[in-house]
Amino acid sequence: GREEEERGEEERGEEEGWRDGLWQGGGENLRMIEEDEVDASRNIEYIRRLIRSEERAGVPAGRILLLGFSQGGGVALRAAMSLQEPIGGVIACST
C-alpha cells in the first residue's frame, strides 16, 4: 500500500544522496555531491568553480542564486559565505 511506497521512497532517497549545482538546460551540470564533512571543502570549491564559469559567461554575480535542499542547503550557505563577491542570494530549504 501507500506506506510501503513511502518507505521505498525514503530508502531510495537515502541511497541517492543529495544533489547540488547550477540548473542549465536539462540539468547537465548537476552532479552528486558527497555527504561527509571530509569532502566539504571540495564541494564548496566545485560550487565556486560553477559560479566563476557563469561569471565568465557574462552572468553578473548579483544574478546568481544557489539553491540547496537539506544538507545541500548547508553547502550552498557555506559556499556563498566563502565568496569574495556577494551573489544574488541563497535558498536553503529544510536545512
C-alpha angles and dihedrals in degrees: 000000000000093000091057090049091051091048089050091050091051092049092048090048091056092049094047095050116199135300135219134175143096120307111229126157106327095351096270090151094059114106138167113272119206116249104214125095092239090071096044096104091047091051092049091048090052090054091046090053090052090051092048089050091053091048091051087052089058102263109138114233089238090064095052119098129187120210126188136169123215109326089004088062090057091050091048091051093048091047092050092049090052095056122107092217122041119248128215095270151298128248112199112183123193090353 
